[in-house]
Amino acid sequence: MEELRFDGRTAIVTGAGGNPGLGRAYAHLLAARGANVVVNDIGHVPEVAGYAEDALATAVVEEIRARGGTAVADTHSVATVEGANALIQTAIDAFGGVDILVNNAGICIIAPFDVMIPLDYERHMDVNVLGPTWTCRAAWPHMRQKGYGRIVNIASGGFTGVAWMAAYGTSKGGVFALTRALAAEGAPFGIKANTVNPSAFTRMLLSQQEKTSIDYKRHEDNNPAELVAPLVGYLAHESCAVNGECLHAGGGLVNRNYIAETKGFRDRELTIEKIAARWDEVMNPAGSRIIESGERDATQWNVKPYRPVL
């Protein structure tokens, strides 16, 4: 099998300074396969309790260079438009452009829905949803002009609904929806966008759970970040055959997550009672249809002109 390489490509990986960390594993793999890599991390998150030590982009860059790779560090926050723009500019200044964007930076605070303070909800949205939004917006015109781009957004299986993870799950659900929209809009310009839901032992998990946790031990023993990186690498490669997909990787397993709709039933004289009586038909998964990214296209509707309200 021919080795898939990234020679001549420039990749940005956000949140890549943590060790152990997913972003670090992605950056190492891309660099080992020939990519020029921008390693991004703000270093320290004082507002989030439990994060031990700093996540140093410079340390990961040194590791990559020691192994013969090419990388530069960036410490801008993706949670602001200005920070995202500066990050993309780092890639342009160092390597002349950006071909691959891996949006990995994120925070996760586990707490009951009615206990978490509003500020922490806002931080989840700023970092986890708006972060990828701002970096994609900053990279978009460069990818569009080149007629090529690969965007890999890191979400989470938590978006399916997990108790005590309402803020995190909501933010990652936003990443899923964002990616599917970008896939539809980017396709005519050679830009592909896909989502990865990873399962791995990382600095984030270390900050969340006690070592006595069953989940902690399961990830520590079976799910190194290096077993997620190959999927990210494939989705970042020019030969990637999919667009708008959501894939899961962890412990060597790779599989597809998708949205589907059941056949249900139709009745033009619908009533509450008819729905109650035929509820099994609504819920029956037999004959379900997968809903693909971009199958509904707002660009084909007679949409009123966009006028920003300032």
N, C-alpha and C positions, 0 to 999 in steps of 0.2 A: 504494500500500500504506500502510495506516494505521501511523503511528509507535507503537511499543510503549513506553509510558512507565511510570514508577514514582512518580508524584506521590502524596504522602501515605504512601508506604511507607518503612520504615526497614530499612536493610541493614547487616549487619556483614560486613566482609571481613578475615580474619586473614592475617597475614604480608604486609601490603600496603604496607610502607614501602620495599621495595627498588626500586632504579632502575639498570638496567632490571628490571622485575619483573611477573609475572603479576597478583599481588594489586593492585598499583598500577593496572594497566590495567583490572581489574574495577571498582575503586573509582571511577575516573574515568568509566567508561561509565555506571555506575549513577547517579552524581551528575549527569552531563550529561543523563540522562533523567528527572531530577526526584526521585530518592530522597534521603532523609537517610542519610548514610553514616557509620558508625563505622569508622575506619581503625585497625586493630590491628597492632602490631609491637613486639617487645621491644627492637629497636634493634641489639643486638650479640650475637653468639654466639661468645664467646672459646674455647669448647671445640672448635669446628670450624675447622680450619685452612683458609685460602684465602678466607674471606669478607672482602673488602676493604671498608673504611669501614663506617659504620653504616646500617641501614635505618630511616629516620626517619619515623614515622607523622605527626609534626608537619609535616614537609616536604610530604608528599602532601596533607595537609589544607590547607595554605597554597596549593598548586597548585589544588586544587578550588575553594577560596573565591575565588581570583583569577579563575576562570572563571565565577563566579556561582553555584557550587554550595553545598550545605550539608553540612558534615562536622565531626566531632570526632575527636580522637586518643585512642587507648587503648594502654597499654604493658604490660598484664598478660600473663603467660605462659599459654598454653592448655594447657600440659603438666601443670598441676595443677588439681584440682577448685576450689580457692579462686580461682585466676586466671581460670578459665572463668566462674565465677559472677560475679566482679567485672566481667568484660567484658560480660556480658549486662546487668548493672546499669548500666553506662555508657550503653548504648543506652536503657534505660528512663528513666534520669535525664535524658538529653539530649533524647529524642524521644518518650518515653511508651510505648515497646514495641519489639518486634522482629518483622519480617515475613519477612526474608530473611537467611539465614546462609550465607556462602560460606567454607568451611573450606579455606583455601589454605596456611596456615603449614606449613612442613615443612623437613626437613633431608635431605641426601643426601651420603653419604660413599662414594666408590668405592674398594673395596679387596678383595683376595682373601678368601674365606670364612674361611680358617684363619689369616689375618693380623690382621684387624680385632679390636680388643680388646673384651671383653664390655661395657665401659661404653658404647662407641659403638653396639653392638647395642641396648642398653637405651634410649639416647637416641632412636634411630629409632622405637622403639615408644612411648616417652613423648610425643614430639612428633607423629609422623605418624599413629598409631592412637589413642592415648588422648586426644590433643588434640581431634580432631573428636568423640570420644565424650563428653568432658566438656562441650564447648560445646553439643552437641546436647542433652545432658541438662539443661543449664541453660536453654536456650531452649525446650525441649519443653513444659513446663507453660504457658508464656505463649502459644505457638502453639496448643496444644490448647484453651485457654480461649477464644481468639479464633475458633477454628474455621478457621484459615488459617495456612499457613506454606510457605516454599520453602527447601529445603536443597540446596546444591550443594557436594558434597565433591570436592576435587581429588585425584585419584589419579595413576596413571602407567601407561603401557604396560609399564613395568618389572616389573609384577606377573606378566607372562607368562613371565618367566624370562630374566635377562640375567647373563652371567658377570661377576663382581666387584660385583654389585649384590644380593647375597642379602639383606642387612638392609633395604635400601630397597625391594626388590621384595616382600619378606614384609610389610613395614608397609603398603605400598600395596594389596596383596591384602586386607589387613584392612580398609582403607577401602572397598574394593569390596563386601565382604561386609556390613560395617556398613550401608552405604547401602541395600542391597537389603532388609535386615531393617527399617530405619527406614521405607522406602517401604511395606512391608507393614503395619507397625503404625500408621503415620501416616495411611494412606488414609481410614479412617473419620472422621478428625478434620480433614480438609481440608489435611493436610500432605503435600507431595510432596517426595521426595528422589531426586536423581540424581547420577551421577558423571561427571566430565570427566577424560579423560586428555589433558593438553595437550602440545604440542610447540612450544617457543619459546626465543628467546635471552633469557636472564635472568641475574641476579646469581648464581644457583645454578650455572648452567653456567660462568660466568666463574670461579667458585671451583674448579671441578672439572678443567677441561681447559686445556691449553696452547693458545695462539693458533694454533699450527701444526697442531692437530688438524683432520682433515677434517670431523668432526662439528661442531666449533666454527664453522668457516667456513660450513658449510651452514646452520646456524641463524642466524648473524649476517646472512647475505645474504637468507634466504627466510622466516624465521619470527619476525616481531615479535610480542610479547605481545598487541598490539592486534588480531591476527587470531584470537586465542582468545576474547577478551572477548565477542564477540557471542553465542557459544554459551552462555556462562555467563549472559549477560543473558536469553536466551530461557528457559533452564531456571529462572531466578529470577522470571520474569514470571507474573502471575496467569493468563495464557492458555496457559501451558505444558500441552501435551496428554499428556505422558508421565510415568511414575512408575517408579522402580526401574531406570532404564536407565543404561547406561554408554556415553558418547559420546566420540569423539576429535576434537580440533580442532588444526590446525596449518598455517600457510602458506596459509590459505584453504580447506583441505580440512576437511569435516565428515563423519564417518561413525560407524557404530554398532559397538561391541564387544559380544559376547554369549557366553553359555555355551550349548552344545548337547550333546546326547547322540546317539550313533549307535543304529541299530536293534539291532545286535548279534545275538545268538541266545539262545534259552532251551532248557535241557535239564535236566530234573529228576533225571537220573542223571549229573550233571556230573563230569568227571574232568580231571586235569591234561592228559592226552593229547588229550582232545576240544577243550580250549581251544587247545592248540598247533596242532591240525589245522585249526581254524576261525578262527584269529587274523585272517585277512583280513576276515571278517565283523564281528569286533569293531571293527576300525579303519575300515571302509568308511564314508565320510561321506555316501554316497547315502541320502536319506531321513531325514537327521538331524532332530531335533526341538529347537527352541529352548526352553530352560528359563527361564520367566518368573519375575520376582520375586513372592513370595507365593503360589505355586501349592501349596506345602505350608504348612499353618497349624497351628502348635503350640497355638494358643488353642482349637482344636477337639478336642484330645486330652484324655484324662482325666489331666491332669498333677498330680502331687503338689504340695501347697502349698509355696511358696518360704519357706524358713526360713534367713536369713543365719547363717553360722557365724562368730561373732565371737571 
